[in-house]
Amino acid sequence: MDLTRRSALVLGAAAAAAAFTPAAAAAHPATGAAFVTRDGTRLRLGGRPFRFAGTNIYWLGLDENVGGVAYPTSFRIRDALDTARAMGFTVVRSHMTASTGNALSILPSKDTGFNDAAFATVDLAVAHAGSIGLRLILPLTDEWSYYHGGHRDFTAPYGLPPEAFYTDPRVVADYQAYVSHVMHRVNPLTGVAYNQDPTVMAWEFGNELEGMTLDWLNANAARFRQWAPRQLIAAGRRFDLDPDTLAAPGVDLVDVHYYPPTAARVRADAAAVTAAGKVYIGGEYASTAATADLLTALAADPDVTGMLSWSLFGHHDRNGFVAHDDGFTMHYPGDDARMRAAVDAQIAFAAAMAPAPARRFTLGAPLVTELAKRGGLNVLRWRGAAGAAGYRVERARHERGPWTAAHEGLLTDRDTPWTDPVPPGDVWYRVVPVDRSGRAGTPSSAVPAGASDVVLVDPVEDLTLTSAHTAVAAGSGALRPSGPGASVTWSRPAIRAARFDLTGSGRRPAVEVSADGVTWRSARTRVSRGTLSVTTVDTGHVRLVWPPAATTGLVLATLWSADPAPVHAHPPPPG
């Protein structure tokens, strides 16, 4: 079997990894959509009342959950937002614009100035949210000194205590300069400034700020209103209602947090907020407390404009879900019976809060990320698809099928890696996502493997699977050269074949192989419909080398290697 021959099936996963381009932005719903507006104690959208269910996805700009603090991959950004959309949510709250004090932040320090490269993940999150009809609430700093920074990053340069954030004119000026820089950012993916994009429903002064005064609120609200006149302004402290927030004329939304919530407490707070002439939202509540009884009562109360659970995590780049350890992590459709019940309650709440028919969510395609061997059997890993309730692994002896299920029932994201109990021969695998109603979505691209092969699939969302790289940049769905001498290398024992899926026109990179990683030689390649394929003789290293001025991007690399622990005979009978 020719392992490098491209599957006749559509390369669904690679297509899904394509960048959010300016051409796609032309159809971006938010660029021509209406803004969410305030009508007294209620919100309106397109002339109709707007109430919502939503969730928090705090890490969209800068993440702490996968191998330390780093920018999340474009897949994880899109996957989490798509999952929120699949659950029926219409609003997401994210700390992605509260980004100070870290080398990867928007504002690493007062001395270094702004790091506009840090906007890339924020740009994608805003653009993708708008493209699927989600609205955003964006805190601009934080009460707490988490990895993404907080208001102490504005007071520390002057040697001042945290309380000076609300009183010192220099600190207030620095905070306002930061906010202005963020609000006026022009998103290159949409061509629209953040402060002119209806996707951004509201700017929040900060997350759970404890020291706000009426003068501080009024001064900053006036600035925010000047810079973003068509977007709303939110404020709130950690748990209780803040009298100054209720009194500030420039505040539109009052945000209250609950760990845990009760229907009585939420309804009482909502009544107090609306009595003060403001719009009430529950900006955070423990996802573990989501029940049908709680949320049904809140949906019936018109003073409750919106509730956002804490907090949603999507699929890992390789398999399964991203894990988080604060006790309130939510995965769709749920890791266990309790989480599944909480997810179901939130889906029902979303339907009750926005009963108008929404656009049908279309499942994306999974991606087979690895085919390993264990005791001679094939072990399959796949990256999940947003909105999938389960998966069906299918196998075939030929790339065109016929395809048959490799197991009974459905597997979940917690079942990967999955071991095929059938001894391998030359076989093709694909993974089919299935939604809550039993509808099958687009299958993954098919991956072939010989009886003695292992396979690694790298979507190059980042560079973690590469062994070396020079002058290349990953992100937005493709790996591209960023300067002269661009190259990227993969190293695995006994590489037998490789296939590289490219995007864009122009000069293609060359493929080189090496036994020792030092001495390289050109490899003979085959070109077919945007792919480069090469067959080697158990080499240890393969790399792509871009010629000068090349702009062609790489969206997927697939490497076939020899099984490092082959099984040549049946095990002996037990003694």
N, C-alpha and C positions, 0 to 999 in steps of 0.2 A: 504494500500500500504506500502511495506517495504521501508522506506526512505533510509536505509543504503545500500540497494542492489546496487551494482555497475552497472552502465549502460552497456549494451552490446556493445554500440558504443565505438570506440577507444577513449581513454582519450587524445584527441588531444592537449588540452591546457597544460596538465601536461607534455606530451611528449615534447612539444615545450619549456617547462621551464627547460629541462634537461641541465646539465652543458656541456660546451664545453670541452670535455675530451681529454687527450692525444691521445686516439684512433682515435677520430675524426680529430685531428690535423695531423695524418698521411696522410689524404687526403686533407689537407689544401693547396689550390692552390698556395698561396704565397711562401710556402717553396720550391717549385720547379719551380716557375714562374720566368720570366725575370724581371730585373730591368728596370725602366724607365731611359733612358739615354738622354744626351744632344748632339745634333749635331749642333753646332753653335747657331743659334737663334731659333732652333726648337727642339722638343722632339721626341724621337722614343721609341717604345715598340715592342719587337719581330721583329725588322727590318723594322717596318712600322711607318709612321708618327703618332704621338699621340697628339691629341687635345681633350679637355674635357670640359664638363659642370659639375659643382659641387655645393656644398653648405657648409656652416659653421655649425658645431654642436659643439659649444665651450665647452659644459658642460659634456662631456663624462667621464671625470676623476673625477670631483667634481662638484656638482650641487647646485644651489641656488634657485631653482624654486618650490620645493615641500617641504613645511614645514621647511624652513630654509636651511642652508648649510649642505649638507650631500652627501654621495656617492650615485650616481644613482643606481637603481636596475638593475640587469642583464636584466630584461625584457625591461626596457626603453632604455638601451644601444643597444640591438639587434633590438628593434622596430624602433628606429630612423635610424640606419644604413640600415635596411631592407627597410625603406621608401625611403631613398636616392637611393637605388638600384632600387626600383620599379619605380622611376621617370626617370630612365635611367642615373643617375649621375654615374661617374666613379672615382671622386676624392672628398674627404671630408677634410676640414681644421678644426682642433680642437685644443683648448688651453689646452688639457689634460696633456701635459708635461710642461706647465707653471704653476707650482704648488709649491708655497713657502709662508711662512708667516702665514699659518693657521694651527691649531692643526691637521687638517686632511690632510694636504699637504704632498707631497713627502719630502719636506724639511721644517718642521715647523719653525725652526730657526737655526741659526749658532750654537748655544749652544747645542741644542737637537740632532743635527745630522739627518740622513736620517730616514724617516718613511717608510720602504719598504712595510708595509701593504697597503699603499695608492696606490701601483701599481696594486692592484687586479682589479680595474675597467679599468685601462689602458690596462692591459694584455688582458682582455676580449674584449675590443674595438678593439685592434690591431688584435687579433686572429679572431674575427668575421668579421671584415672588409676584412681581407685576404681571409676568407672562401667564401665570396660572390663576390670577384673580385673588391673590392674598394681599391684605393690608398689613402694615407694620407699625408697631409702637416701639420707639427707639430711645431708651435712656441714654443720657449724654455723659454721665459719670456714675460713681458708685459710692455709697456710704462705707463699703467694706474694702479692705486692701487685698483683693483677689489678684490672680495672675494677670488679669487684663487692666488692672489699675483702678484708681478711685480718686476722690477729691483731695486726699492727702498729697497726691502728686503735684497739686497746685500750691500747697502751702509749704511743703518741705524745702523748696529752693530758697525760701526766705527765712528758714529757721523758725517758722511760726507753728503754733499748735493747730490741730485740725479745725478747731472752732473758727479760726480766722478765715476759713473758706467763705464764710457768710458776711464778713465785716471788713476785711482789709481791701482797700481800693485796688492795690496791685494784683491781688489774687483774683478779685472779681473781674478785672480787666483781662487777665490771662485766660480765665475760664471762658469769658465771652469771645475772646479771639479764637480759642479752640472751637467753640460752637459755630462761630461764623465760618471758619475754614471747612468744617464738616458740612454744614448746611449748603454752602455754595459750591461744593464739589460737583463737577459735571461728570456724570457717569458715561464713560466712553462706550459702554454697551448699549445704551439707550439714546445718548445724545441729550439727556435731560438732567438738569441739576437736581440734586436731592430735594432742595426746597421748592421745586416746581413739579415734583413727581407725585401724583395722587396715590401711588403705592404707599408712601409714607403718610399714614393717617395722623400720627401724633408724635411730637417730640416730648420726651419726659426729662425734666430737669436732671434727674438722676435716680438711681435705684435706691429706694428706702432711705432717702436723706432724712437725718434726724434733727438738723439744726436750722431748718429754713425759717426765716422771719418774714413778716409781711412786707417790709421794705425790700428785702432781697428778692422775694417773689415778684413784686410789682416791677422792680427795675429790670429783672431778667425777662419777665413776660413781655415787657414793652419792646425789648431788643428782639426777642424771638418773633414777635408779631410783625416787626418791621422787616425781618429777614425772610420769614415764611408766612406771609399773610393768609394763605389758603389752607394751611395745615393747623392742626389742633395742638394745644399745649396741655400736658398732663403733669400732675404732681401727686406725691403721696409719701407717707412715712412707712415704717416697717409693718406695724400691726394696727395701730389705732388711728382714729381720725385726727387730723391736725387742724385746729381752729384757724390758724393763719391761712392754710390752704383753702379752707372753705370761704374765707373772707376775701381772698385775692381776686379782684375782678378779671385779671388776665388769665386765670386758670380755667380751662374748659372741662377737663376730666380729672376726677379724684380717684386715685388708685389705692386700693386697700389690699393687704395680703393676709392669708389665713393658713395656719399650720396647727391644727386642722380647721376646716370651715364647718360651721353649722348653719342650717337654714335660718334659724332665728337670728344669729349674729349678722349674717350677710344681709338679711332683709332689713334689720334695724339700721345698719350702716347705710344701706341704699336709701332708706327713707330720710335719714339725716342729711345725706349729700344732696338729694333732690330738694329737700326743704330749703337748703342753702342756695338753690338755683343752679347747681352743677350737675354734670353727668357722672353717674357712678359706674366704675368698673372694678371687678376683682382681678387685679393684675397678676396675682399669683395665688394659687391654692394647691394644697398637697394632692397630687394625682392619686395617691393611695386612698384618699377620702372620697373619690368620685363614686357616687352610688346613684341609682335611679331615684330613690326617695329624695336625696339632697337636690339633685339637679332638676327634677321635675318641679319641685317647689320653687326653685329660682327662676325657671323658665316661665312660671305662671305669674311672676311679679314684674310688672312693667318698669319698675324703678331699677331693676337689674339690667343694665344695658349690655354688659358682657362679662364673661368669666374666662380666665386663662389658666390652665393647669401648669404645674411645674413638675417635670419638664420632659420634653420629647427628645429622644435620641434615635438616629436611624441606623442603617446598615454600616458595618465595617467594610473597608475597602477590599478585604480578602474573603471573609466569610462571617456569617453570624451578625451580631449587633455590636455597636460601640457600648462598652460598659461604663457605668458611672456609679459612685459609691455614696451618694448623699441620702439614700433611702427613698427617693421620690422619682426614680428613673422610670420612664415609660417607653416601652417598645410596642409597635403594632405588629400583629394583632394581640400580643400579650405573651409573656414568658410562662405564666402559670395561670391557674384558675382565677386567682384574685386579680391579677393584672388584666386578664381578659374581661372580667366583669367591669373593671374600671374603664377600660377602653370602650366597651359596649355602651356604658352609661354616657360617656362623653359623645359618642357618635349619635345617640338618641337625643342628647341635649343640643347638639349642633343642628339637627333636623328641626327641633322644636323652636330654636331661636331664629332660624332662617328658613321658614317652610317653603319659600319659593323654590322651584326646581333649579338645581345647579347644573352646570355642565358635567356630563358624565366623565368620571376619571378613567383614563386609559392606563392599564398596567404597562410599565416599561419592561424591558428584557433583562433577565439575569445575565450574569457573565460567569462562565466556568473559569476559575482562576488557577486551578492546579489539579493535575491527575498524578497522584503518587502511587506507590506500591507498598503493600503490607502483606508479607507472607505470600507474595505472588498474586495477590488480589488488587484490583484497582480501587483506589481511595479518591473520591471526588470532593473537591471544594468548589463552592460557587458563591458569588456576590449576589445578594438578594435584590429584589425589585420592590420599589415602593408600592404599597397597597396590596401586596401579595399575602394571602392567608395561608398558602401552602405551595408546594412544588411537586412536580412529577418529573423524576429523572427517567429519560428514555434512552434506549440504546438501539443501534442498528449495525449491520455488517457493511453497509455502504452509505455514502454520504447522502444519497437521495432516499434512503429508507428501504423498506418500510420500517417505521419506528414503533417500538413496543415499550410499554412501561417496564421499568427494571425492578419494581417493588409493588406491593399492595398499598392502596390508600394514598395519602399525601404525606410528604415530608415537610418539615418546617425549617426555619433558619437555625434552629437549635440542633438540627440533625446533621449539619455539615461541619466537619468532613464526614462523608457517608461511604461505607465500604460495600462494594458490589459483591455479593456472595458467589456470583458466577465466575469461574476461572476465566481469565482474559485470553482472548485471541486478538486478531486485528479487529478493532471495534471503534465505533463513533458514539459519542455521548452528546446529549443536549438536555437542558433543564427548562421546563415549561412552568411559568407562574400561573397560579389559580387564585381568583379573588373570593370574597366571602360568599358570593352567590353561586360559586362553582364554575364561573366562566374562565376559560383558559386565555392567557394573554400571549404576547409574542415570545416564542422560545429563544433561548440563548443561541448564539452561533454554535454550530456543531464543532466538536473538537475530536480529532482522530488520535488513537494511540495504538501502537503495536503491542504485541504480547510482552515485550521486554523493554517498553518505553515508559518514561515518566515525562510529564508535560508541565511547563510553567507558562502562565499567561500573565503578562504585565500590561495593564492599561495605561501605564506611565502617567498616572495622575500625580505622582511624586517620583522621587528618585531612590526610594528605599530598597528596591529590588536590584538596582544596578550596582556594579562593583567599582565603576569609575565614570567620570563625566567631566567634560570641559566645555565651557561656553554654550550651555544649553539651559533652557528654562522650561519647567513643567507648570501646567496650569491651564484652566479653561479648555480642558479636553484634548490637549495635544502637547507634545514635547517638541520645541522648536529651537533652532540655533539662535543664540543671542550675541554672537560675536565670531571673529575669525577662529579657525581651528576647532570648530564644534565637533564633538564626538560623544558617544555614550557606549558603555561596555557592560556586558553581562558575563558572569563567570559561573560555570557549573561543570561538574565532572562529566566528561564524555558526551559533549553536545554533538548530536547527530544531524540536526536540521534546525532551521529557524525561518520564521516568516514575519515580515514587518508590514503592517498596514499603514499607509501614508494618507495624508490629506493635503490638498493644495496642489497647485501646478508649479512648473519650473523644474529646476535641476534637482535630481534625486540624490540622496546620500549613497555612498558606496558601502559595501559590506566587506569587512576584513575579519580574518580568523587568526588565532594564535594558540600554540600549544602551551606556552609559558607566560603569556601576558606581556612579553617584552618584544619578541620578534613577530612581526605581523606580515601577512600576505593577503593579497586581494582574493576574494572568493568569487567564483562564477555564480551569477544570480540569474533568476528568471523573473520577468516582470509581467504581471497580469492584473489588469483592472485595479491599479493603485496599490499593489502589493509587491514586495521584494521577497523572493524565496531563495534559500541556499541550502544545499546538502553538504555536510562536512564528514570527516572521518574521525569521530570521537575526539574532537578538539576541546580544549578547556575554556576558551574565551572567544567571544564574537562581539564585534562592535560595528556601529554605524559611524561613518565619517562624512560630514557635509562639505561640499565644495564651497568656495568663497561666494558670498552673496546669495546663497540658497535660502529659500523660505519654506520649503516643504516641511510639513509637520509629521510627527509620528503619533498615531493614536493607539496602537496595540503592537506588542511584541510577543511572539509565541515561540518557545524553545522546546525542542524534543531532545531528551538525553537518555542514556542507558540506565536501566534500573540498577541502582547502586548495590542492591542486595538481592540478586536474582535467585529464584527458587527453581532448581532443575529436576527435582523429583518429589514424589509424595513423601511426607514425613513418615518415619517408621512407626509401626504400631506401638502402643504403650506397653511398657514392661509389666 
